[in-house]
C-alpha cells in the first residue's frame, strides 16, 4: 500500500502536492478519513508512514479537491484489485488500468519451467521431389544457376519426375507446373517435401516472365500446391525459390566496394496483385525486396544462388532452412555489387507458413 501511495503522490507536481497538503490540513470541517490527516505535510513518505493501511483512503479525498481524479481512480482501482503493483502501474487510469492488471503467478510459472520444447521437424525420410524452371534467353550466367541447383538436388536426394523446364515461353510455365503437381498427386510414394525453383526475368507485383516476355502470376503458381489442389502435400513443406526481379528500383546502399558488372533480372512494371500465401507449410524465398531488381553476374550466375551454394556447402547438412537463409541473407547484405559502375545492394525476403523445421540432410 505504501508503494501505491508514494507512486500516486510522486505523480503530482510540487504545486499539486502543496495544494493537496493544504486541503488535507484545511480549517474547514473535514469529512470521514480526511480528518485524520491534519498535521501531516502531505509528503509521500510521511503520509504512507502515518496512515499505513488507510493512507490511500485518506489521499483519495484530497486528490478530488486537487482535481486529479485520474490519479484517484487509478489508486482506487489498485486498492480494489488488492495488487501491490509497481509504481508505474499506478499511472494507468480507468479502463486502461483495469485492463492491464495481471497476476504475476502465471508469469512466474512460465519463467520457472525447466524444459524447453524443441521445435518439431518435418519427416524428410520419404521421397523428395523438385522442379526447376530457368529462362536462359537474355539472362547470361543462368546456366551457372542451373548447374548449382542440380548439384544440390543430387546432394539432398531430390527427384525431378517431370524433368526440367528450361527457357520456356510464358504460356508454357503454368502447364509444366500443373504436370508436376499432377505427378505428385498421382504418385504411389509418400512425399516428404517439394522444392520448386523459378529463375527468370520478373516484374513488380508478383509476375515472372518466359523467354517471350509473357508473364505468369506467382499467386497462380502457389495456388497449384495448396492443400486443396495438391492434397498429397498436405502438412508437407513446399519450398519456393524465386530468382527474379520484383521491380525496377536499385538499392545503392551507402558505399561502393567493387565494380563488377551485373545484369538485372527485370523489365518494366505491370500492375497485378500479390498476396502472401495463406495455405500452410509454404516457404517462399525471393532473391530481392519487393519493387527492387535482383542481381545476376554474367559469369558467376545469380548472386542469391551463388550465396546459397556457399552456405549450403558449409552448413547445409547441419542447419535447418530458416538458419540457412538467414546466413545467406547476411552474406548478401555485407557485400556491395554494382550496375554500370553504380553500387547496389541485395537483400532476400522470406515468407513462411511452415509449422516445423526443415532439415535437408538425408
C-alpha positions as CSV (number, residue, x, y, z in Angstrom):
1,X,0.0,0.0,0.0
2,X,2.9,2.4,0.8
3,X,4.2,1.9,-2.7
4,X,0.8,2.8,-4.2
5,X,0.6,6.0,-2.1
6,X,4.1,7.0,-2.9
7,X,3.6,6.4,-6.6
8,X,0.4,8.4,-6.6
9,X,1.9,11.4,-4.9
10,X,5.0,11.2,-6.9
11,X,2.8,11.7,-10.0
12,X,1.8,15.2,-8.7
13,X,3.8,18.3,-9.3
14,X,5.2,20.3,-6.4
15,X,2.3,22.8,-6.7
16,X,-0.2,20.0,-6.7
17,X,1.4,18.3,-3.7
18,X,1.3,21.6,-1.8
19,X,-2.4,22.1,-2.6
20,X,-3.0,18.5,-1.6
21,X,-1.4,19.1,1.8
22,X,-3.4,22.4,2.1
23,X,-6.7,20.6,1.6
24,X,-5.7,17.8,3.9
25,X,-4.9,20.3,6.7
26,X,-7.6,22.9,5.9
27,X,-9.6,24.5,8.7
28,X,-13.0,23.6,7.1
29,X,-14.8,20.7,8.7
30,X,-13.2,17.5,7.4
31,X,-15.2,14.6,6.3
32,X,-14.5,11.0,7.1
33,X,-11.0,9.8,6.9
34,X,-9.6,13.2,5.9
35,X,-9.9,14.5,9.4
36,X,-7.1,12.1,10.4
37,X,-4.6,13.7,8.2
38,X,-4.4,17.1,9.9
39,X,-0.8,17.8,10.9
40,X,0.7,15.8,8.1
41,X,2.6,17.6,5.4
42,X,1.3,15.5,2.6
43,X,4.7,14.2,1.5
44,X,4.6,10.6,0.1
45,X,6.8,9.2,2.9
46,X,5.1,10.8,5.9
47,X,1.6,10.2,4.5
48,X,2.3,6.5,3.9
49,X,4.1,6.0,7.3
50,X,1.5,7.8,9.4
51,X,-1.6,6.2,7.9
52,X,-0.3,2.8,6.9
53,X,-3.2,0.8,5.7
54,X,-5.5,3.8,5.4
55,X,-3.3,6.3,3.6
56,X,-4.8,5.6,0.2
57,X,-8.3,6.1,1.5
58,X,-7.3,9.4,3.0
59,X,-5.5,10.5,-0.1
60,X,-8.3,9.8,-2.5
61,X,-10.5,12.6,-1.0
62,X,-7.7,15.1,-1.2
63,X,-7.0,14.2,-4.8
64,X,-10.6,15.0,-5.7
65,X,-10.1,18.5,-4.2
66,X,-6.8,18.9,-6.2
67,X,-8.6,18.0,-9.4
68,X,-6.5,14.9,-10.1
69,X,-9.4,12.4,-10.4
70,X,-7.2,10.4,-12.9
71,X,-4.7,9.5,-10.1
72,X,-7.6,9.0,-7.7
73,X,-9.3,6.4,-10.0
74,X,-6.0,4.6,-10.6
75,X,-5.3,4.4,-6.9
76,X,-8.9,3.2,-6.2
77,X,-8.5,0.5,-8.9
78,X,-5.3,-0.8,-7.4
79,X,-6.9,-1.0,-3.9
80,X,-9.9,-2.8,-5.2
81,X,-7.8,-5.3,-7.0
82,X,-5.6,-5.8,-4.0
83,X,-2.5,-5.6,-6.1
84,X,0.8,-4.4,-4.7
85,X,1.7,-3.1,-8.1
86,X,4.9,-1.4,-9.2
87,X,4.7,2.5,-9.2
88,X,4.4,2.7,-12.9
89,X,1.1,0.7,-12.8
90,X,-0.5,3.5,-10.7
91,X,-0.2,5.8,-13.6
92,X,-2.6,3.7,-15.6
93,X,-6.2,5.1,-15.3
94,X,-9.8,3.9,-15.6
95,X,-10.5,1.1,-18.0
96,X,-6.9,1.0,-19.2
97,X,-5.6,0.4,-15.7
98,X,-8.1,-2.4,-15.1
99,X,-7.4,-4.0,-18.4
100,X,-3.7,-4.1,-17.8
101,X,-3.8,-5.6,-14.3
102,X,-2.4,-9.2,-14.3
103,X,-1.4,-11.6,-11.7
104,X,2.3,-12.5,-11.7
105,X,1.5,-16.1,-10.8
106,X,1.3,-17.4,-14.4
107,X,4.4,-15.4,-15.4
108,X,6.3,-16.9,-12.6
109,X,5.2,-20.4,-13.6
110,X,6.3,-19.8,-17.2
111,X,9.7,-18.5,-16.2
112,X,10.4,-21.3,-13.8
113,X,9.8,-24.0,-16.4
114,X,12.9,-26.1,-16.7
115,X,12.2,-27.8,-20.0
116,X,12.3,-26.0,-23.3
117,X,10.0,-27.5,-26.0
118,X,12.2,-28.2,-29.0
119,X,11.0,-27.2,-32.5
120,X,9.3,-30.1,-34.3
121,X,10.8,-31.2,-37.6
122,X,9.2,-32.4,-40.8
123,X,9.8,-36.0,-41.7
124,X,12.2,-35.9,-44.6
125,X,12.8,-39.6,-44.8
126,X,10.4,-40.2,-47.7
127,X,10.5,-39.2,-51.4
128,X,11.6,-35.6,-52.1
129,X,10.6,-34.0,-55.4
130,X,11.9,-30.9,-57.1
131,X,11.0,-28.7,-60.1
132,X,13.3,-26.3,-61.9
133,X,12.3,-23.6,-64.3
134,X,15.0,-21.3,-65.7
135,X,14.8,-18.8,-68.5
136,X,18.1,-18.5,-70.2
137,X,17.3,-16.2,-73.1
138,X,18.6,-12.7,-72.3
139,X,20.0,-14.0,-68.9
140,X,23.7,-14.6,-69.3
141,X,25.0,-16.6,-66.4
142,X,21.8,-18.6,-66.0
143,X,23.5,-21.8,-66.9
144,X,25.6,-21.5,-63.8
145,X,22.5,-21.3,-61.7
146,X,21.1,-24.5,-63.3
147,X,24.4,-26.2,-62.5
148,X,24.4,-25.2,-58.9
149,X,20.7,-26.1,-58.3
150,X,21.2,-29.5,-59.9
151,X,24.2,-30.2,-57.7
152,X,22.0,-29.6,-54.6
153,X,19.1,-31.6,-55.9
154,X,21.5,-34.6,-56.1
155,X,23.2,-33.8,-52.8
156,X,19.8,-33.7,-50.9
157,X,18.2,-36.5,-52.9
158,X,15.5,-34.6,-54.7
159,X,14.0,-36.3,-57.7
160,X,12.8,-34.4,-60.7
161,X,9.9,-36.6,-62.0
162,X,8.8,-34.2,-64.8
163,X,12.3,-33.2,-65.9
164,X,13.3,-29.6,-66.0
165,X,11.6,-26.6,-67.7
166,X,14.5,-24.7,-69.5
167,X,13.9,-21.5,-71.4
168,X,10.1,-21.8,-71.6
169,X,7.7,-19.3,-73.1
170,X,5.4,-17.6,-70.6
171,X,2.5,-19.7,-71.7
172,X,4.5,-22.9,-71.0
173,X,5.3,-22.3,-67.4
174,X,2.0,-22.9,-65.7
175,X,1.2,-26.1,-67.7
176,X,4.6,-27.5,-66.8
177,X,3.9,-26.9,-63.1
178,X,0.5,-28.4,-63.4
179,X,2.0,-31.5,-64.8
180,X,4.5,-31.6,-61.9
181,X,1.6,-31.2,-59.5
182,X,-0.4,-34.0,-61.1
183,X,2.6,-36.3,-60.9
184,X,2.8,-35.6,-57.2
185,X,-0.9,-36.3,-56.6
186,X,-0.8,-39.5,-58.6
187,X,2.4,-40.8,-57.0
188,X,2.2,-44.0,-55.0
189,X,5.1,-42.9,-52.9
190,X,4.8,-40.8,-49.8
191,X,6.2,-37.4,-50.4
192,X,8.3,-35.7,-47.7
193,X,9.0,-32.3,-49.4
194,X,8.5,-30.3,-52.6
195,X,11.2,-27.8,-53.8
196,X,10.3,-25.5,-56.7
197,X,13.0,-23.2,-58.2
198,X,11.9,-20.5,-60.6
199,X,14.6,-18.4,-62.3
200,X,13.6,-15.8,-64.9
201,X,13.1,-12.1,-65.6
202,X,10.5,-10.6,-63.2
203,X,8.2,-7.6,-62.9
204,X,6.7,-5.9,-59.9
205,X,3.5,-7.2,-58.2
206,X,4.5,-10.9,-58.3
207,X,4.9,-11.5,-62.1
208,X,7.6,-13.6,-63.7
209,X,8.3,-13.9,-67.4
210,X,9.0,-16.5,-70.0
211,X,11.6,-16.1,-72.7
212,X,9.0,-14.3,-74.9
213,X,8.2,-11.8,-72.1
214,X,4.8,-13.2,-71.5
215,X,4.1,-13.2,-67.8
216,X,2.8,-15.6,-65.1
217,X,1.4,-14.5,-61.7
218,X,3.2,-16.2,-58.8
219,X,-0.1,-16.4,-57.0
220,X,-1.4,-18.8,-59.7
221,X,1.7,-20.9,-59.2
222,X,1.4,-21.0,-55.4
223,X,-2.2,-22.0,-55.6
224,X,-1.4,-25.2,-57.6
225,X,0.2,-26.6,-54.5
226,X,-2.2,-25.6,-51.8
227,X,-4.0,-28.1,-49.6
228,X,-6.9,-28.3,-51.9
229,X,-5.2,-28.7,-55.3
230,X,-2.4,-30.8,-54.0
231,X,-3.6,-32.9,-51.2
232,X,-0.6,-35.2,-51.4
233,X,1.4,-32.3,-50.0
234,X,-0.8,-31.5,-47.1
235,X,1.3,-30.8,-44.0
236,X,4.4,-31.2,-46.1
237,X,6.9,-28.4,-46.7
238,X,6.5,-26.6,-50.1
239,X,9.6,-24.6,-50.7
240,X,9.8,-22.0,-53.5
241,X,13.0,-20.2,-54.5
242,X,12.2,-17.2,-56.7
243,X,15.3,-15.8,-58.5
244,X,13.8,-12.8,-60.4
245,X,13.4,-9.1,-60.1
246,X,10.3,-7.7,-58.3
247,X,10.5,-4.2,-59.8
248,X,13.0,-1.7,-61.2
249,X,14.4,0.1,-58.2
250,X,18.0,-0.2,-57.2
251,X,19.3,-0.2,-53.6
252,X,22.5,1.7,-53.8
253,X,23.5,1.4,-50.2
254,X,26.0,3.7,-48.6
255,X,29.3,2.9,-50.2
256,X,30.8,1.1,-53.1
257,X,33.2,-1.9,-52.6
258,X,33.5,-3.5,-56.1
259,X,32.7,-2.6,-59.7
260,X,32.0,-5.9,-61.2
261,X,29.3,-5.6,-63.9
262,X,25.9,-7.2,-63.1
263,X,22.8,-7.7,-65.1
264,X,19.4,-7.1,-63.5
265,X,16.6,-9.7,-63.9
266,X,13.9,-7.2,-64.5
267,X,11.9,-5.3,-67.1
268,X,9.3,-2.6,-66.9
269,X,6.5,-2.7,-64.3
270,X,3.0,-4.1,-64.8
271,X,0.1,-3.9,-62.3
272,X,-1.1,-7.0,-60.6
273,X,-1.9,-8.2,-57.1
274,X,0.5,-10.3,-55.0
275,X,-0.6,-11.8,-51.7
276,X,1.1,-13.7,-49.0
277,X,0.2,-17.4,-49.4
278,X,-2.4,-18.4,-46.9
279,X,-2.1,-22.2,-47.2
280,X,0.1,-23.9,-44.7
281,X,3.6,-25.2,-44.9
282,X,4.9,-22.8,-47.6
283,X,8.4,-21.4,-47.5
284,X,9.0,-18.8,-50.2
285,X,12.4,-17.2,-50.8
286,X,12.6,-14.1,-53.0
287,X,16.0,-13.0,-54.3
288,X,15.2,-9.4,-53.6
289,X,12.9,-7.0,-51.9
290,X,9.5,-6.0,-53.3
291,X,10.0,-3.4,-56.0
292,X,13.7,-3.9,-56.5
293,X,16.0,-5.5,-59.0
294,X,17.7,-8.9,-58.5
295,X,21.3,-9.2,-59.3
296,X,23.0,-11.7,-61.7
297,X,26.6,-11.9,-62.8
298,X,27.2,-12.9,-66.4
299,X,29.9,-15.4,-65.3
300,X,29.1,-16.4,-61.7
301,X,25.3,-16.5,-62.1
302,X,22.7,-15.0,-59.8
303,X,24.0,-13.6,-56.6
304,X,21.5,-15.3,-54.4
305,X,22.2,-18.7,-56.0
306,X,25.9,-18.1,-55.5
307,X,25.4,-17.3,-51.8
308,X,23.2,-20.3,-51.4
309,X,25.9,-22.5,-52.9
310,X,28.4,-21.1,-50.4
311,X,26.3,-21.5,-47.3
312,X,24.8,-24.9,-48.3
313,X,28.3,-26.2,-48.8
314,X,29.3,-25.2,-45.3
315,X,26.2,-25.7,-43.2
316,X,23.6,-27.5,-45.4
317,X,23.9,-30.8,-43.7
318,X,23.6,-29.3,-40.2
319,X,21.3,-26.3,-40.1
320,X,17.5,-26.0,-40.8
321,X,16.2,-24.0,-43.7
322,X,15.5,-20.9,-41.6
323,X,19.1,-20.6,-40.3
324,X,20.5,-21.4,-43.8
325,X,18.6,-18.5,-45.5
326,X,19.4,-16.1,-42.6
327,X,23.1,-16.8,-43.2
328,X,22.6,-16.4,-46.9
329,X,21.0,-13.0,-46.4
330,X,23.7,-11.9,-44.0
331,X,26.4,-12.7,-46.6
332,X,24.5,-10.8,-49.3
333,X,23.8,-7.8,-47.1
334,X,27.5,-7.5,-46.3
335,X,28.5,-7.4,-49.9
336,X,28.2,-4.5,-52.3
337,X,27.8,-5.1,-56.1
338,X,27.5,-2.7,-59.0
339,X,25.4,-2.0,-62.0
340,X,27.2,0.1,-64.7
341,X,29.6,1.3,-62.0
342,X,26.9,2.3,-59.5
343,X,27.0,0.5,-56.2
344,X,23.9,-1.7,-55.4
345,X,22.9,-4.0,-52.6
346,X,20.7,-7.1,-52.5
347,X,18.6,-8.4,-49.6
348,X,16.5,-11.6,-49.8
349,X,13.0,-11.8,-48.5
350,X,11.4,-14.9,-46.9
351,X,7.7,-15.6,-46.4
352,X,6.9,-18.6,-44.3
353,X,3.9,-20.5,-43.1
354,X,6.0,-23.5,-42.0
355,X,4.9,-25.2,-38.8
356,X,8.1,-27.2,-38.3
357,X,11.8,-27.1,-39.1
358,X,13.1,-28.4,-42.4
359,X,16.4,-30.1,-42.5
360,X,17.8,-31.2,-45.8
361,X,20.4,-33.7,-44.6
362,X,19.3,-37.1,-45.9
